[in-house]
């Protein structure tokens, strides 16, 4: 696993522990949060790259 994917999984696990989405099982919640965190990290890092140029 890369550092990025490890960070995404860790952050998603922490958020998943704090939030509960009704009618969705824990495994699907984890996948959802990993996707959201991954997208947000990509947007954030792309914006940082633009600012550094």
N, C-alpha and C positions, 0 to 999 in steps of 0.2 A: 504494500500500500504506500502511496505517496503521502507526503506531509499534508498536502491539501485535502486529500480524501479522508485522512485521519482527523483533521481538524473539522471537516464538515460533519463527519459521523459523531464526533464528540459534542459539538455544538447542538446538533439535532437531537442527540440523546438528552442533553440538559433541558432543552426546550420541551421535548416530549414529556419529560418528567414533571415539568411545571404546568403544562397545558393538557387538557383532555378534550378531544373532539368527540361529541356524542355520536353514536351509531357507527363509529369506525374502529376496527380492532387496532391493537397496539402496533402490530407489524406494519400495517398500512399507514398509520400515523407517522411512524419512524421514516418510512420511505418518503412521505409527503414533506416532512420537515427537512430531510436531506436534500430533496430537490429544491425547496425554497432557499435554504441556506446556500446551496451551490450556485444558484442563479444570482442571489444577492452578492456573494463573494466575487463572482465574475464581473458584475456591474461595477462594484467598488474598485476592484483591481484595474479594470479597464480605464476607469476615470482617473485613478492615480497615475497610470501610464501616460494619459493625455496631459495631465498637469505637469509631469516631469519633462515632457518634450519641449 
